[in-house]
């Protein structure tokens, strides 16, 4: 089977390498590219690093990165939102989640879902910090995260059983089958957790299926994802209450999520391999039943057609057309909203000389949202970048772009006067490779206009509402180093410095809530001769304003240091035993905070937790 063709269709075909210095990525160009050839700021976590971490969720894996901030509004680790580049307030709507390059958000303010794929089915996770407006369109103001699933050319089966603190239990079964022309993968799982706080238990059943077939010149790729989740939640709690009982909470709600999605991709390549036509059709449906949501049903139907072409010996282009249709029905209000958008985009990589690559990109997007009347949004995104090799081991990248975000259907159903959020960004990166060490330094600035935010409004009857905020500016510097000390020892260091503020209006000069000014991560992974492995991850975050504290006059969430430890051992080449201890030193802190009028309420973090897993391969 043509593995490079499959990779070009946004499916990884590379074998995981310990502390890979220059991995193959897909997110940066929408086709297979070496990390060293991209102009964006991209972090990669490969399958070996995921296994070493002992993580049981994608969120735990992402916490290794200093440029990623997680916000756990329930304090149980089940469904945190992901923030990049200081978009910590309403972060989910500014980061697009992809599975094998296909967006998996459900067109609501809840954003994309990190938990749609079992960890055992993931080949690597690609995190692009910074706007991806040209390639991926609406809602990629802060970046995009691509979860690349495993494609194997051999037969295998694996079962993993996990048990842990606070009633955590999980069983996963996954495997692959292959022939000369086909590859099939499956993963099914059942998960339950009581939760640390009272009334925060979760139960979830999930299935992921993948089928790839080579018809001779045309490759077909099918992905199926489905899950049923029952989730109980608690609201935030006054600090005084938490001081006497950390597990207590506020308002209690119960939700049921039914999710199902199918993505079908066809790739046709010419015999020379210098052109490929890709057609993707994606359908997804999410039903939510809950006291505040009542009943909502979101249906999405997307079609994408892209052409990847080599232009002589020095350039490569990708052009595409996209059609997206979304239907959102809310039973309690009796309303049905429909969104239709049509987009065209094109992007060219031009190697002016072996040491210099230029990137040019443009997207135009016309969208309409309709209930009884129709609202039209016309937007565009532009991108200009250059990557210059200063020496064989030092490369400088410069990039500027514009981006946009539309109101989601559930936002505009309640607040029809919302306008689209627009912005621009610039960034510069320095990439240094020395032997088995790779270090990337990045500086950036993002300016936004009419930023869409869910905010408390005392003048709105003391309720929350979605509004357009004043102009905002986010600037920062980040550094990341991956060091392969040897084949058995790897180090990772990350530093992220942020300066976020509102740049006009009555709150000009105030910090943007929930964005830590300083984040530092340190990871150590060691493999021993007896086939045991140990992984230590430490994370520091500075203090930050609580959610919705635009006035910056509420007590901040304090800074913290947390350390996670994972140990695993391979037994007889077919069985792995793993132990993970999260929050090793049992540090107490607030994981989340909200300002509602003059009061502040909080959510405590999880205490020290233990998880033991047993994996058997057949």
C-alpha positions as CSV (number, residue, x, y, z in Angstrom):
1,X,0.0,0.0,0.0
2,X,1.2,3.5,-0.8
3,X,1.9,4.7,2.8
4,X,3.1,8.2,1.7
5,X,-0.1,8.7,-0.2
6,X,-2.1,7.8,2.9
7,X,0.0,10.3,5.0
8,X,-0.7,13.0,2.4
9,X,-4.4,12.3,3.1
10,X,-3.8,13.2,6.7
11,X,-3.1,9.8,8.1
12,X,0.3,9.1,9.7
13,X,2.4,6.3,8.4
14,X,5.6,6.9,10.3
15,X,7.0,4.6,13.1
16,X,7.4,6.3,16.5
17,X,11.0,7.2,17.3
18,X,12.2,8.0,20.8
19,X,12.6,11.8,21.2
20,X,12.3,12.3,17.4
21,X,14.1,15.5,16.4
22,X,12.5,16.2,13.0
23,X,9.2,14.3,12.8
24,X,6.8,14.3,9.9
25,X,3.8,16.5,10.6
26,X,0.5,17.0,8.7
27,X,-1.1,20.0,10.4
28,X,1.2,22.7,9.0
29,X,0.5,22.3,5.3
30,X,-2.4,19.8,5.1
31,X,0.0,17.2,3.7
32,X,3.0,15.3,4.9
33,X,5.9,17.7,5.7
34,X,9.0,17.6,7.9
35,X,8.7,19.7,10.9
36,X,11.9,21.6,9.9
37,X,10.2,22.7,6.6
38,X,7.1,24.4,8.2
39,X,6.9,28.1,9.0
40,X,4.4,27.7,11.9
41,X,5.1,27.0,15.6
42,X,4.3,23.3,15.9
43,X,4.9,20.9,18.9
44,X,4.7,17.1,18.4
45,X,4.0,14.4,21.0
46,X,4.7,11.0,19.6
47,X,3.3,7.6,20.6
48,X,6.3,6.7,22.7
49,X,6.0,9.9,24.7
50,X,2.3,9.3,25.2
51,X,3.0,5.8,26.5
52,X,5.9,7.0,28.8
53,X,3.6,9.6,30.4
54,X,1.2,7.0,31.7
55,X,-1.6,9.3,30.8
56,X,-5.2,8.1,30.5
57,X,-6.5,11.2,28.7
58,X,-5.4,13.5,25.9
59,X,-5.5,16.4,28.3
60,X,-3.0,14.8,30.6
61,X,-0.7,14.3,27.5
62,X,-1.0,18.0,26.5
63,X,-0.1,19.2,30.0
64,X,3.5,18.3,29.1
65,X,3.6,21.5,26.9
66,X,4.2,24.9,28.4
67,X,2.4,26.6,25.6
68,X,-0.9,24.7,26.4
69,X,-3.1,25.8,29.3
70,X,-5.9,23.5,30.6
71,X,-9.0,24.8,32.4
72,X,-10.9,22.2,34.4
73,X,-14.2,23.8,35.4
74,X,-15.2,20.6,37.3
75,X,-11.9,19.8,39.0
76,X,-12.1,16.1,38.0
77,X,-9.9,16.0,34.8
78,X,-12.7,14.6,32.7
79,X,-13.4,17.4,30.2
80,X,-11.0,20.4,30.5
81,X,-10.8,23.0,27.8
82,X,-7.6,23.7,25.9
83,X,-6.1,27.2,25.6
84,X,-3.2,28.4,23.4
85,X,-1.6,31.8,23.1
86,X,-3.4,33.3,26.0
87,X,-6.9,32.6,24.8
88,X,-7.9,31.3,28.2
89,X,-11.2,33.0,28.5
90,X,-13.6,31.2,26.0
91,X,-10.6,29.2,24.8
92,X,-12.5,26.3,23.3
93,X,-14.0,28.5,20.5
94,X,-10.5,29.7,19.4
95,X,-8.8,26.3,19.0
96,X,-9.9,23.8,16.4
97,X,-9.6,20.1,17.2
98,X,-8.8,17.8,14.3
99,X,-8.7,14.0,13.9
100,X,-6.6,13.0,11.0
101,X,-7.0,16.6,9.7
102,X,-10.8,16.6,9.8
103,X,-12.4,19.1,12.3
104,X,-14.5,17.4,15.0
105,X,-16.1,20.4,16.7
106,X,-19.9,20.4,16.9
107,X,-20.5,24.1,16.0
108,X,-21.3,25.0,19.6
109,X,-19.5,27.1,22.2
110,X,-18.4,23.8,23.8
111,X,-15.9,23.6,20.9
112,X,-14.0,20.5,19.8
113,X,-13.6,17.4,21.9
114,X,-10.3,15.9,23.0
115,X,-11.8,12.7,24.2
116,X,-13.2,11.4,20.9
117,X,-10.2,9.0,20.3
118,X,-8.8,6.4,22.6
119,X,-5.2,7.1,23.6
120,X,-4.2,3.6,22.4
121,X,-5.2,4.6,18.9
122,X,-3.1,7.7,18.7
123,X,0.1,7.8,16.6
124,X,1.0,11.4,17.5
125,X,-0.5,14.7,18.6
126,X,0.4,17.9,16.7
127,X,-0.2,21.2,18.3
128,X,0.0,24.3,16.1
129,X,0.2,27.5,18.2
130,X,-0.9,30.6,16.3
131,X,-3.6,31.2,13.8
132,X,-4.5,28.6,11.1
133,X,-7.1,30.7,9.4
134,X,-6.0,30.1,5.8
135,X,-5.8,26.3,6.1
136,X,-8.6,25.6,8.6
137,X,-10.8,28.7,8.6
138,X,-13.3,29.8,11.3
139,X,-12.3,29.5,15.0
140,X,-8.5,28.9,14.6
141,X,-7.5,32.2,16.1
142,X,-5.2,30.6,18.7
143,X,-4.3,27.5,16.8
144,X,-5.2,23.9,16.0
145,X,-4.6,20.4,17.5
146,X,-4.4,17.4,15.2
147,X,-4.8,13.9,16.6
148,X,-3.2,11.5,14.2
149,X,-4.5,7.9,14.5
150,X,-2.5,4.8,14.0
151,X,-2.3,3.0,10.6
152,X,-0.5,-0.3,10.8
153,X,0.5,-2.9,8.2
154,X,0.3,-5.8,10.5
155,X,-2.2,-7.7,12.6
156,X,-2.4,-7.0,16.3
157,X,-4.8,-6.8,19.3
158,X,-4.4,-5.2,22.7
159,X,-6.5,-4.9,25.8
160,X,-5.8,-2.4,28.6
161,X,-7.4,-2.3,32.0
162,X,-7.1,0.7,34.3
163,X,-8.1,1.3,37.9
164,X,-7.5,4.3,40.0
165,X,-8.5,6.8,42.7
166,X,-12.1,8.1,43.1
167,X,-13.7,5.1,41.4
168,X,-11.7,5.4,38.2
169,X,-12.1,2.3,36.0
170,X,-11.6,1.8,32.3
171,X,-11.2,-1.0,29.8
172,X,-9.9,-0.5,26.3
173,X,-9.7,-3.0,23.5
174,X,-8.0,-2.1,20.2
175,X,-6.3,-3.7,17.3
176,X,-5.5,-3.7,13.6
177,X,-5.8,-6.0,10.6
178,X,-4.1,-5.6,7.2
179,X,-3.7,-7.1,3.8
180,X,-1.7,-6.0,0.8
181,X,-4.3,-3.4,-0.1
182,X,-6.3,-2.7,3.1
183,X,-5.8,-1.8,6.7
184,X,-8.5,-1.9,9.4
185,X,-8.3,-0.5,13.0
186,X,-10.7,-0.6,15.9
187,X,-10.9,0.7,19.5
188,X,-13.7,0.2,22.0
189,X,-13.7,1.4,25.6
190,X,-15.8,1.8,28.7
191,X,-14.9,4.4,31.2
192,X,-16.3,5.4,34.6
193,X,-15.1,7.8,37.3
194,X,-16.8,8.9,40.6
195,X,-15.0,12.2,40.6
196,X,-13.3,14.0,43.4
197,X,-16.0,16.5,44.1
198,X,-19.4,15.3,45.1
199,X,-21.8,14.7,42.2
200,X,-19.2,14.8,39.5
201,X,-19.3,11.2,38.3
202,X,-18.9,10.3,34.6
203,X,-19.6,7.2,32.5
204,X,-18.6,6.9,28.9
205,X,-18.7,4.2,26.2
206,X,-16.8,4.8,23.0
207,X,-15.9,3.2,19.7
208,X,-13.4,4.3,17.0
209,X,-13.2,2.5,13.6
210,X,-10.9,3.0,10.7
211,X,-10.6,1.4,7.3
212,X,-8.1,2.2,4.5
213,X,-8.2,0.5,1.1
214,X,-6.1,1.0,-2.0
215,X,-8.1,0.6,-5.2
216,X,-5.1,1.1,-7.4
217,X,-4.6,4.8,-7.9
218,X,-7.4,5.8,-5.5
219,X,-7.2,5.3,-1.8
220,X,-10.3,5.3,0.4
221,X,-10.1,6.2,4.1
222,X,-13.1,5.8,6.4
223,X,-13.2,7.0,10.1
224,X,-16.1,6.3,12.4
225,X,-16.3,7.8,16.0
226,X,-19.1,7.3,18.4
227,X,-19.7,7.8,22.1
228,X,-22.4,7.9,24.8
229,X,-21.5,9.9,27.9
230,X,-23.4,10.5,31.1
231,X,-21.9,13.4,33.1
232,X,-22.9,15.0,36.4
233,X,-21.5,18.4,37.2
234,X,-21.3,20.9,40.1
235,X,-21.0,24.6,39.9
236,X,-18.3,26.7,41.5
237,X,-18.1,27.1,45.3
238,X,-17.3,29.9,47.7
239,X,-13.8,29.8,49.1
240,X,-15.0,29.6,52.6
241,X,-17.1,26.5,51.8
242,X,-14.1,24.8,50.1
243,X,-12.0,25.6,53.2
244,X,-14.2,23.3,55.3
245,X,-15.1,20.7,52.7
246,X,-13.1,20.7,49.4
247,X,-15.4,18.2,47.8
248,X,-18.5,20.3,48.2
249,X,-19.9,22.2,45.2
250,X,-22.5,24.6,43.9
251,X,-25.5,23.9,41.5
252,X,-25.8,20.3,40.4
253,X,-26.7,19.3,36.8
254,X,-26.8,16.1,34.9
255,X,-26.1,15.8,31.1
256,X,-26.2,13.0,28.6
257,X,-24.1,13.3,25.4
258,X,-24.7,11.1,22.3
259,X,-22.1,11.7,19.6
260,X,-21.6,10.1,16.3
261,X,-19.5,11.0,13.3
262,X,-18.3,9.6,10.0
263,X,-15.5,11.0,7.8
264,X,-15.0,9.5,4.3
265,X,-11.9,10.5,2.3
266,X,-10.9,9.5,-1.2
267,X,-7.4,10.4,-2.6
268,X,-6.5,10.1,-6.2
269,X,-2.8,10.6,-7.1
270,X,-1.0,10.6,-10.5
271,X,1.6,8.0,-11.3
272,X,4.5,10.5,-10.7
273,X,3.3,11.3,-7.2
274,X,3.4,15.0,-7.8
275,X,-0.3,15.7,-7.6
276,X,-3.1,14.4,-5.4
277,X,-6.8,15.2,-5.4
278,X,-8.6,14.6,-2.0
279,X,-12.3,14.6,-1.4
280,X,-13.6,14.4,2.2
281,X,-17.3,14.1,3.3
282,X,-17.9,14.4,7.0
283,X,-21.2,14.0,8.9
284,X,-21.6,14.3,12.7
285,X,-24.4,14.5,15.2
286,X,-24.4,15.5,18.9
287,X,-27.5,15.3,21.1
288,X,-27.3,16.8,24.6
289,X,-30.0,16.3,27.3
290,X,-29.6,18.3,30.5
291,X,-31.5,20.7,32.8
292,X,-30.0,23.9,31.5
293,X,-29.6,22.7,27.9
294,X,-33.0,21.0,27.9
295,X,-32.5,19.1,24.6
296,X,-30.2,20.3,21.9
297,X,-29.3,18.5,18.6
298,X,-26.4,19.6,16.5
299,X,-26.0,18.1,13.0
300,X,-23.0,18.9,10.8
301,X,-22.5,18.0,7.1
302,X,-19.2,19.1,5.5
303,X,-17.6,18.5,2.0
304,X,-14.0,19.4,1.2
305,X,-12.2,19.1,-2.1
306,X,-8.5,19.8,-2.1
307,X,-5.8,19.6,-4.8
308,X,-2.2,19.2,-3.8
309,X,0.2,19.9,-6.7
310,X,4.0,20.3,-7.3
311,X,4.7,23.4,-9.3
312,X,8.0,22.5,-11.0
313,X,10.9,21.7,-8.8
314,X,10.7,24.6,-6.4
315,X,7.0,25.0,-5.3
316,X,4.1,23.1,-4.0
317,X,0.5,24.3,-3.7
318,X,-2.7,23.2,-2.1
319,X,-6.0,24.7,-3.1
320,X,-9.4,23.8,-1.9
321,X,-13.1,24.4,-1.7
322,X,-15.3,23.7,1.4
323,X,-19.0,23.6,2.0
324,X,-20.2,23.3,5.6
325,X,-23.8,23.0,6.7
326,X,-24.9,22.9,10.3
327,X,-28.3,22.6,12.0
328,X,-28.8,23.4,15.7
329,X,-32.1,22.7,17.4
330,X,-32.9,23.8,20.9
331,X,-36.1,22.2,22.3
332,X,-36.6,24.5,25.3
333,X,-36.7,27.6,23.1
334,X,-38.4,25.9,20.1
335,X,-35.7,27.3,17.8
336,X,-33.8,25.8,14.9
337,X,-30.8,27.6,13.5
338,X,-29.0,26.7,10.3
339,X,-25.6,27.8,9.1
340,X,-24.2,27.4,5.6
341,X,-20.7,28.5,4.6
342,X,-18.7,28.3,1.4
343,X,-15.0,28.8,1.5
344,X,-12.2,28.8,-1.1
345,X,-8.5,28.7,-0.1
346,X,-5.1,28.4,-1.6
347,X,-1.6,28.2,-0.2
348,X,1.8,27.9,-1.9
349,X,5.2,26.9,-0.5
350,X,7.9,28.3,-2.8
351,X,11.6,27.4,-2.3
352,X,13.3,30.5,-3.7
353,X,16.6,28.8,-3.0
354,X,17.5,25.7,-1.0
355,X,17.9,27.8,2.1
356,X,14.8,30.0,1.8
357,X,11.1,29.0,1.6
358,X,8.2,31.5,1.1
359,X,4.6,30.8,2.1
360,X,1.6,32.6,0.6
361,X,-2.0,31.8,1.5
362,X,-5.5,33.3,1.1
363,X,-9.0,32.1,2.2
364,X,-12.3,33.7,1.5
365,X,-15.4,32.5,3.5
366,X,-19.1,33.5,3.1
367,X,-21.4,32.2,5.8
368,X,-25.1,32.7,6.5
369,X,-26.9,31.9,9.8
370,X,-30.7,31.7,9.5
371,X,-33.7,31.2,11.8
372,X,-36.5,33.5,10.8
373,X,-34.1,36.0,9.3
374,X,-30.7,35.6,7.7
375,X,-27.5,37.1,8.9
376,X,-24.5,37.1,6.5
377,X,-20.8,37.0,7.4
378,X,-18.1,37.7,4.8
379,X,-14.6,37.0,6.0
380,X,-11.1,36.4,4.6
381,X,-7.8,35.2,6.0
382,X,-4.3,36.0,4.6
383,X,-0.9,34.5,5.4
384,X,2.6,35.4,4.5
385,X,5.7,33.6,5.8
386,X,9.3,33.0,5.1
387,X,11.7,30.4,6.5
388,X,15.4,31.2,6.1
389,X,18.3,28.8,6.9
390,X,21.0,30.9,8.5
391,X,23.3,27.9,9.0
392,X,22.7,24.2,8.5
393,X,21.6,24.0,12.1
394,X,19.9,27.4,12.6
395,X,16.7,28.5,10.9
396,X,14.7,31.7,11.2
397,X,10.9,31.9,10.4
398,X,8.8,35.0,10.1
399,X,5.0,34.9,9.7
400,X,2.0,37.2,9.6
401,X,-1.6,36.5,9.0
402,X,-5.2,37.5,9.6
403,X,-8.0,35.4,11.1
404,X,-11.7,35.3,12.1
405,X,-14.2,33.6,14.3
406,X,-18.0,33.4,13.8
407,X,-20.5,33.2,16.6
408,X,-21.4,29.6,17.2
409,X,-25.1,28.6,16.6
410,X,-25.9,28.3,20.3
411,X,-24.3,31.7,21.0
412,X,-26.2,33.5,18.3
413,X,-29.5,31.7,19.1
414,X,-29.5,33.6,22.4
415,X,-27.7,36.8,21.4
416,X,-28.6,37.6,17.8
417,X,-26.7,40.9,17.8
418,X,-23.3,39.3,17.9
419,X,-20.8,40.2,15.2
420,X,-17.8,38.2,13.9
421,X,-14.5,38.4,15.7
422,X,-11.5,39.4,13.6
423,X,-7.8,39.8,14.2
424,X,-4.2,39.7,12.9
425,X,-1.0,38.2,14.2
426,X,2.7,38.2,13.7
427,X,5.4,35.8,14.9
428,X,9.0,35.1,14.6
429,X,10.7,31.7,15.4
430,X,14.3,30.6,15.7
431,X,15.0,26.9,15.4
432,X,18.3,25.4,16.5
433,X,19.4,21.8,16.0
434,X,22.6,20.6,17.6
435,X,23.1,16.8,17.4
436,X,20.2,15.2,19.2
437,X,18.9,18.5,20.7
438,X,16.2,20.7,19.1
439,X,15.4,24.2,20.6
440,X,12.7,26.5,19.3
441,X,12.3,30.2,20.4
442,X,9.1,32.0,19.4
443,X,7.9,35.5,19.8
444,X,4.3,36.6,18.8
445,X,1.6,39.2,19.0
446,X,-2.1,38.8,18.4
447,X,-4.5,41.7,18.1
448,X,-8.3,41.0,18.2
449,X,-11.4,43.1,17.5
450,X,-14.9,42.2,18.7
451,X,-13.7,39.2,20.7
452,X,-16.6,37.0,21.5
453,X,-16.9,36.1,25.2
454,X,-19.4,34.6,27.6
455,X,-19.5,37.1,30.4
456,X,-21.4,38.1,33.5
457,X,-23.5,41.2,33.1
458,X,-25.1,42.7,36.2
459,X,-27.1,45.0,34.0
460,X,-28.6,42.0,32.3
461,X,-30.6,40.9,35.3
462,X,-27.6,39.4,37.0
463,X,-27.2,36.7,34.3
464,X,-24.5,35.6,32.0
465,X,-24.5,36.7,28.3
466,X,-22.3,36.3,25.2
467,X,-21.0,39.7,24.1
468,X,-18.4,41.3,21.8
469,X,-15.5,42.7,23.9
470,X,-13.2,45.6,23.4
471,X,-10.0,45.2,21.4
472,X,-7.4,42.9,23.0
473,X,-3.7,42.3,22.6
474,X,-1.7,39.1,23.4
475,X,2.0,39.0,23.1
476,X,4.5,36.4,24.3
477,X,7.7,34.5,24.1
478,X,8.0,30.8,24.3
479,X,11.0,28.4,24.3
480,X,10.9,24.6,23.9
481,X,13.8,22.1,24.0
482,X,13.8,18.4,23.2
483,X,17.0,16.7,24.2
484,X,17.8,13.1,23.4
485,X,20.6,12.5,25.9
486,X,20.9,8.9,24.7
487,X,18.6,6.2,23.3
488,X,17.3,5.6,26.8
489,X,17.1,9.2,28.3
490,X,15.1,12.2,27.0
491,X,14.6,15.6,28.5
492,X,12.0,18.2,27.6
493,X,11.9,21.8,28.8
494,X,9.3,24.4,28.0
495,X,8.9,28.1,29.0
496,X,5.9,30.3,28.0
497,X,5.8,34.0,28.9
498,X,2.5,35.9,28.2
499,X,1.5,39.6,28.4
500,X,-2.3,39.9,27.7
501,X,-4.4,43.0,28.0
502,X,-7.4,44.8,26.7
503,X,-6.2,47.7,24.5
504,X,-9.2,50.0,24.5
505,X,-12.5,50.7,26.1
506,X,-13.3,51.1,29.9
507,X,-11.0,48.1,30.7
508,X,-8.0,49.2,28.6
509,X,-4.8,48.1,30.2
510,X,-6.4,45.3,32.3
511,X,-5.1,41.7,32.0
512,X,-7.2,39.1,30.1
513,X,-8.6,36.6,32.6
514,X,-7.4,33.0,33.0
515,X,-4.1,33.6,31.2
516,X,-1.0,32.8,33.3
517,X,1.9,35.2,32.7
518,X,4.6,32.5,33.2
519,X,4.5,28.7,32.6
520,X,7.4,26.3,32.9
521,X,7.4,22.6,32.2
522,X,10.2,20.0,32.7
523,X,10.0,16.4,31.6
524,X,12.4,13.5,32.1
525,X,11.9,10.0,30.5
526,X,14.3,7.2,31.2
527,X,14.3,3.6,30.0
528,X,16.2,1.0,31.9
529,X,17.9,-2.3,30.9
530,X,15.2,-4.4,32.5
531,X,12.6,-2.8,30.1
532,X,11.1,-0.6,32.8
533,X,10.5,3.1,32.2
534,X,10.0,6.1,34.4
535,X,8.6,9.5,33.4
536,X,8.5,12.6,35.6
537,X,6.6,15.8,34.5
538,X,6.7,19.0,36.5
539,X,4.6,22.1,35.7
540,X,4.7,25.6,37.1
541,X,2.0,28.2,36.4
542,X,2.0,31.8,37.7
543,X,-1.1,33.4,39.2
544,X,-4.0,34.5,36.9
545,X,-7.2,36.4,37.1
546,X,-10.4,34.3,37.5
547,X,-12.8,33.8,34.7
548,X,-14.7,37.0,33.8
549,X,-12.6,39.3,36.0
550,X,-12.2,42.0,33.4
551,X,-11.8,44.7,36.1
552,X,-8.9,42.7,37.7
553,X,-10.2,43.5,41.1
554,X,-10.8,40.0,42.4
555,X,-8.3,37.7,44.1
556,X,-6.3,35.8,41.6
557,X,-5.9,32.1,41.3
558,X,-2.5,31.5,43.0
559,X,0.6,30.1,41.3
560,X,1.3,26.4,41.6
561,X,3.8,23.6,41.0
562,X,2.6,20.1,40.3
563,X,4.6,17.0,39.6
564,X,3.3,13.8,37.9
565,X,5.2,10.5,38.0
566,X,4.7,7.5,35.8
567,X,6.4,4.1,35.9
568,X,5.9,1.1,33.5
569,X,7.6,-2.2,32.8
570,X,7.3,-4.6,29.9
571,X,6.9,-8.2,30.9
572,X,7.7,-11.0,28.5
573,X,7.4,-8.6,25.5
574,X,3.6,-8.9,25.5
575,X,2.5,-7.3,28.8
576,X,3.0,-3.9,30.2
577,X,2.3,-2.9,33.8
578,X,2.0,0.9,34.5
579,X,1.5,3.1,37.5
580,X,0.8,6.9,37.4
581,X,0.7,9.3,40.3
582,X,-0.8,12.7,39.5
583,X,-0.1,15.6,41.8
584,X,2.6,13.6,43.5
585,X,3.2,16.0,46.4
586,X,-0.6,16.5,47.0
587,X,-0.5,20.3,46.5
588,X,-3.9,22.0,47.2
589,X,-4.9,24.8,44.9
590,X,-7.9,26.2,42.9
591,X,-8.2,24.7,39.4
592,X,-10.7,27.2,38.3
593,X,-12.4,30.4,39.4
594,X,-15.3,32.6,38.3
595,X,-16.3,36.1,39.2
596,X,-20.1,36.6,39.3
597,X,-20.9,40.2,40.1
598,X,-19.0,41.0,43.4
599,X,-18.5,37.4,44.4
600,X,-15.8,34.9,43.5
601,X,-16.4,31.2,43.4
602,X,-13.8,28.4,42.8
603,X,-13.2,24.8,41.9
604,X,-10.5,22.9,43.8
605,X,-8.0,20.8,42.0
606,X,-7.7,17.0,42.3
607,X,-5.6,15.8,45.2
608,X,-2.9,13.1,44.7
609,X,-4.4,10.3,42.6
610,X,-3.2,6.9,41.7
611,X,-3.8,4.9,38.5
612,X,-2.7,1.4,37.7
613,X,-3.0,-0.1,34.2
614,X,-2.3,-3.5,32.8
615,X,-1.8,-3.9,29.0
616,X,-1.7,-7.2,27.2
617,X,-0.8,-7.5,23.5
618,X,-1.9,-10.5,21.4
